[in-house]
Amino acid sequence: MTAQTPSVPLAFQTGTGGILLWVVLPYVCLAVFVLGHVWRYRYDKFGWTTRSSQLYERRLLRIGSPLFHFGILVVLLGHIGGLVIPESWTDAAGISEDVYHVAAVVLGTIAGVATVGGLVILVFRRRTVGPVFSATTRNDKAMYVSLTLTIGLGLAATVAANIAGGGYDYRQTVSPWFRSIFLLQPDPDLMTGVPVLFQLHALSAMLLFAFWPFTRLVHMLTAPLGYLTRPYVVYRSRDTRLGARAPRRGWERTGV
């Protein structure tokens, strides 16, 4: 079992403030996340895209994009495992807390560094490559700030608590609170003693998910399954002599 670091609590995190932060805000963000995607798909289906800028620049994109996406995928899987799977389940599987803790810290740190490195390259590319910068909207800039803040706070919490500090077992506090939200039995008291970096990371993640449906991040929820069943696209060369000779039998010009 890891030692727990002392907490620096957020102001107004108990009483009404705690209910607003750890009960009301999660449900508001969750509702915006779900309903926002429904609205976006219904009214902005053609805007449901990454707005790829690969045509403008490829060298930096080949490095930054895989680094960021593979890193964030491992981070996401780690969060799902740590927040959704109770500690009792891993104990029943024969995985001790020390083994789980070391694996989580090592893999999480590597994935976090890869994610931050890829994000830095992508932001640098977007800022320094003229055509890419011109295609960057204010929404994109706000999305990058929110994403960077959430990832940075998560990495800082991991480093501060588990590497620089004596360790912190978030599966005793943050994970039960997270599950209580989806079980419709929210327990804000679980978050009152959590170190401030973990609290800020949780808050920034909730706000990011509320902002998510209105950004290019919606592409993460899209799988190109339609490509498996869509008909072939037939390309024909343009006949430069069209109109100078009679069309072949079976084909007639329309819309004249």
C-alpha positions as CSV (number, residue, x, y, z in Angstrom):
1,M,0.0,0.0,0.0
2,T,1.4,3.4,-0.9
3,A,1.7,6.2,1.5
4,Q,-0.7,9.1,1.1
5,T,0.4,12.6,0.6
6,P,-1.2,15.4,2.6
7,S,-4.0,17.2,0.7
8,V,-4.2,20.9,0.0
9,P,-8.0,21.2,-0.3
10,L,-9.8,23.5,-2.7
11,A,-11.8,26.3,-1.3
12,F,-15.5,25.8,-0.8
13,Q,-15.1,22.1,-1.4
14,T,-17.3,21.1,1.6
15,G,-21.0,21.6,2.1
16,T,-22.8,23.4,-0.8
17,G,-19.5,24.0,-2.6
18,G,-18.6,20.3,-2.5
19,I,-22.1,19.4,-3.9
20,L,-21.7,21.9,-6.7
21,L,-18.2,20.7,-7.6
22,W,-18.5,17.0,-7.2
23,V,-22.2,16.3,-7.8
24,V,-23.9,19.1,-9.9
25,L,-21.0,19.9,-12.2
26,P,-20.3,16.2,-13.2
27,Y,-24.0,15.7,-14.2
28,V,-24.1,19.0,-16.0
29,C,-21.0,18.1,-18.0
30,L,-22.2,14.6,-18.7
31,A,-25.5,15.9,-20.0
32,V,-23.8,18.5,-22.2
33,F,-21.5,15.8,-23.5
34,V,-24.3,13.4,-24.5
35,L,-26.8,15.9,-25.7
36,G,-24.1,18.0,-27.4
37,H,-23.1,15.0,-29.6
38,V,-26.7,14.4,-30.5
39,W,-27.2,18.0,-31.5
40,R,-23.9,18.1,-33.4
41,Y,-24.7,15.0,-35.3
42,R,-28.2,16.1,-36.1
43,Y,-27.5,19.7,-37.1
44,D,-23.9,19.7,-38.1
45,K,-23.3,16.3,-39.7
46,F,-21.0,17.7,-42.4
47,G,-19.0,19.5,-39.7
48,W,-18.3,16.2,-37.9
49,T,-14.7,15.9,-39.1
50,T,-11.1,16.4,-38.0
51,R,-10.6,19.1,-40.7
52,S,-7.4,17.4,-41.6
53,S,-4.5,19.7,-42.6
54,Q,-2.3,16.9,-44.0
55,L,-2.3,18.5,-47.4
56,Y,-0.6,21.6,-46.0
57,E,2.2,19.8,-44.1
58,R,3.2,16.2,-43.6
59,R,6.6,15.9,-42.0
60,L,5.8,17.1,-38.5
61,L,2.3,15.5,-38.7
62,R,3.9,12.1,-39.3
63,I,5.8,12.5,-36.0
64,G,3.4,14.4,-33.8
65,S,0.1,12.7,-34.7
66,P,1.0,9.0,-34.0
67,L,2.9,10.1,-30.8
68,F,-0.1,11.9,-29.5
69,H,-2.8,9.4,-30.5
70,F,-1.0,6.3,-29.3
71,G,-0.1,8.1,-26.1
72,I,-3.6,9.4,-25.4
73,L,-5.0,5.9,-26.2
74,V,-2.9,4.4,-23.5
75,V,-3.7,7.2,-21.1
76,L,-7.4,6.7,-21.8
77,L,-7.2,2.9,-21.2
78,G,-5.3,3.5,-18.0
79,H,-8.0,5.9,-16.7
80,I,-10.7,3.4,-17.6
81,G,-8.9,0.7,-15.7
82,G,-8.1,2.8,-12.7
83,L,-11.5,4.5,-12.4
84,V,-13.9,1.8,-13.4
85,I,-12.3,-1.4,-12.1
86,P,-12.6,-1.6,-8.3
87,E,-9.5,-2.4,-6.3
88,S,-11.2,-5.6,-5.0
89,W,-11.4,-7.0,-8.5
90,T,-7.6,-6.6,-9.1
91,D,-7.0,-8.2,-5.7
92,A,-9.2,-11.1,-6.6
93,A,-7.2,-11.5,-9.8
94,G,-4.0,-11.8,-7.8
95,I,-2.6,-8.4,-8.7
96,S,-1.2,-6.8,-5.6
97,E,-1.6,-3.1,-4.9
98,D,2.2,-2.5,-5.2
99,V,2.4,-4.2,-8.6
100,Y,-0.6,-2.3,-9.9
101,H,0.8,0.9,-8.5
102,V,4.2,0.5,-10.1
103,A,2.7,-0.6,-13.5
104,A,0.2,2.3,-13.5
105,V,2.9,4.9,-12.6
106,V,5.4,3.7,-15.1
107,L,3.0,3.2,-18.0
108,G,1.1,6.3,-17.2
109,T,4.2,8.5,-17.1
110,I,5.5,7.1,-20.4
111,A,2.2,7.5,-22.1
112,G,1.8,11.0,-20.6
113,V,5.2,12.1,-21.8
114,A,4.4,10.7,-25.3
115,T,1.1,12.5,-25.3
116,V,2.6,15.8,-24.2
117,G,5.4,15.5,-26.7
118,G,3.0,14.8,-29.6
119,L,0.8,17.6,-28.5
120,V,3.7,20.0,-28.4
121,I,4.7,19.0,-32.0
122,L,1.2,19.4,-33.2
123,V,0.8,22.9,-31.6
124,F,4.2,24.0,-32.9
125,R,3.2,22.8,-36.4
126,R,-0.1,24.6,-36.2
127,R,1.5,27.8,-35.1
128,T,4.6,27.9,-37.4
129,V,3.2,26.5,-40.7
130,G,1.4,29.3,-42.4
131,P,-1.5,27.4,-44.2
132,V,-2.1,25.3,-41.1
133,F,-2.3,28.3,-38.9
134,S,-4.6,30.0,-41.3
135,A,-7.0,27.0,-41.1
136,T,-7.0,27.1,-37.3
137,T,-10.1,28.6,-35.8
138,R,-10.7,30.1,-32.4
139,N,-12.6,27.0,-31.5
140,D,-9.4,25.0,-32.3
141,K,-7.3,27.3,-30.1
142,A,-9.6,26.9,-27.2
143,M,-9.7,23.2,-27.6
144,Y,-5.9,23.0,-27.6
145,V,-5.7,25.1,-24.4
146,S,-8.3,22.9,-22.7
147,L,-6.7,19.7,-23.8
148,T,-3.2,20.8,-22.8
149,L,-4.4,22.0,-19.4
150,T,-6.1,18.7,-18.7
151,I,-3.2,16.5,-19.8
152,G,-0.7,18.8,-18.0
153,L,-2.5,18.6,-14.7
154,G,-2.9,14.9,-15.0
155,L,0.8,14.4,-15.6
156,A,1.7,16.9,-12.9
157,A,-0.5,15.0,-10.4
158,T,1.2,11.7,-11.3
159,V,4.7,13.1,-11.0
160,A,4.0,15.2,-7.8
161,A,2.1,12.5,-5.9
162,N,3.8,9.2,-7.1
163,I,7.3,10.2,-8.1
164,A,8.3,13.4,-6.2
165,G,6.0,12.6,-3.2
166,G,5.3,9.5,-1.2
167,G,2.5,8.2,-3.4
168,Y,-1.2,8.5,-3.5
169,D,-3.8,5.8,-3.9
170,Y,-6.5,7.5,-5.9
171,R,-8.5,4.2,-6.1
172,Q,-9.5,4.7,-2.5
173,T,-11.1,8.1,-3.2
174,V,-11.3,9.4,-6.8
175,S,-12.3,6.0,-8.3
176,P,-15.2,5.3,-5.9
177,W,-16.4,8.9,-6.4
178,F,-16.3,8.4,-10.2
179,R,-18.3,5.2,-10.0
180,S,-20.8,6.8,-7.6
181,I,-21.7,9.4,-10.3
182,F,-22.7,6.7,-12.8
183,L,-24.4,4.6,-10.1
184,L,-26.6,7.7,-9.4
185,Q,-25.4,7.6,-5.8
186,P,-22.9,10.5,-5.8
187,D,-20.6,10.9,-2.7
188,P,-18.9,14.3,-2.8
189,D,-17.2,13.5,0.6
190,L,-14.8,11.2,-1.2
191,M,-13.2,14.1,-3.0
192,T,-12.7,16.5,0.0
193,G,-9.4,15.0,1.0
194,V,-8.0,14.5,-2.5
195,P,-4.7,16.4,-3.3
196,V,-5.4,19.6,-5.1
197,L,-3.7,18.5,-8.4
198,F,-6.0,15.5,-8.6
199,Q,-9.0,17.7,-8.0
200,L,-7.9,20.3,-10.6
201,H,-7.3,17.4,-13.1
202,A,-10.8,16.1,-12.4
203,L,-12.4,19.5,-12.8
204,S,-10.5,20.3,-16.0
205,A,-11.4,16.9,-17.5
206,M,-15.1,17.5,-16.8
207,L,-15.0,20.9,-18.5
208,L,-13.1,19.4,-21.4
209,F,-15.8,16.8,-21.9
210,A,-18.5,19.5,-21.8
211,F,-16.6,21.3,-24.5
212,W,-15.9,18.1,-26.5
213,P,-19.1,17.9,-28.7
214,F,-18.4,21.4,-30.1
215,T,-14.9,20.7,-31.3
216,R,-13.0,18.6,-33.8
217,L,-12.6,16.0,-31.0
218,V,-15.9,14.5,-32.0
219,H,-14.0,12.4,-34.6
220,M,-12.9,10.1,-31.7
221,L,-16.4,8.7,-31.5
222,T,-16.5,8.0,-35.3
223,A,-15.6,4.7,-36.9
224,P,-15.5,4.5,-40.7
225,L,-17.8,1.5,-40.9
226,G,-19.6,2.9,-43.9
227,Y,-16.6,2.3,-46.0
228,L,-17.2,-1.4,-45.7
229,T,-20.6,-1.3,-47.4
230,R,-20.7,1.8,-49.5
231,P,-20.8,1.4,-53.4
232,Y,-17.8,1.8,-55.5
233,V,-17.0,5.3,-56.8
234,V,-16.5,5.1,-60.6
235,Y,-14.2,7.7,-62.1
236,R,-14.4,8.5,-65.9
237,S,-12.1,10.7,-67.9
238,R,-13.7,13.7,-69.4
239,D,-14.4,13.5,-73.2
240,T,-13.0,16.6,-74.7
241,R,-14.9,15.9,-77.9
242,L,-18.2,15.7,-76.3
243,G,-20.7,17.4,-78.5
244,A,-18.6,17.0,-81.6
245,R,-19.8,13.5,-82.3
246,A,-22.9,11.4,-81.6
247,P,-22.9,9.8,-78.2
248,R,-22.6,6.0,-78.0
249,R,-25.8,4.0,-78.0
250,G,-27.2,3.5,-74.5
251,W,-25.7,6.8,-73.2
252,E,-27.5,10.1,-73.6
253,R,-26.7,13.5,-72.3
254,T,-29.1,14.8,-69.7
255,G,-29.9,18.3,-68.3
256,V,-29.4,20.0,-71.6
